[in-house]
């Protein structure tokens, strides 16, 4: 399972070539991609600049009114999803691009009211089109995988009422990986991994082991508190996604560099930050 972030510094051609090579060698891979930076640019050009808010629990997210959702769909489902499909098909990989809305691949609850913090104040935003990924249509993904296709997935997802909702791609990738019984999830972004002293790339946290007892506890990121403390901005969502993936049965999650040659292979061979459940040993399976 591979999640490619939405930063412009990522080398999309290198990622696609690496995924193609690994797929040809026999690995079954599902790719989930983002596109936040491109979406921000398009939103600015269309006169509807992005707004970001901080939830009561301290996570930053995009304020998604209906117009923002339409721009989001235009960029994620159109421009970027088909770019990934094209890149993979240039390597003779039969890629199929789908959003989480298609076939209700990502389904969950719409959060039409968003509770946020503005300084010391707490507010409620209405007319919000964000949601959670509570379940994954794994049967549809297995049909594609068993037929030899490589699914390329992107938000948005579907509410239980069939509405399009903006969902977090990192957490969606974790949900997909768990639903498919994957062993490994690789998050690719514009950094070597999780840095103890951001932005010093020499401060990479190479490995963090999570005890089984922590994964069974009630806290969302129990056992990953040092990583959450070190994480900046979007990396917090990746750490939360890592916790959810490990709780879902994965052996490890790797936060790795998407700017380099053969980035997935490098991650599987030890590069990046390896978040490991119960002391599991490294292996080469990105599915």
Secondary structure, DSSP 8 states (H G I E B T S, - for coil): -EEE---TTS-HHHHHHHHHHHHHTT----EEE--HHHHHHHHHHTT----EEEETTS-EEE---HHHHHHHHIIIIIIIHHHHHHHHHTTT--EEEEETTGGGSEEE-EE-SEEEEETTEEEEE-S--EE---EE-HHHHHHHHHTT-EEEEES-EEETTS-EEB--HHHHHHHHHHHTT-SEEEEEESSSS-BTTTT-GGGB--EEEE-HHHHTSSSTTTT-HHHHHH--TTHHHHHHHHHHHHHTT-SEEEEEESSSTTHHHHHHTT-SEEEEETT--------
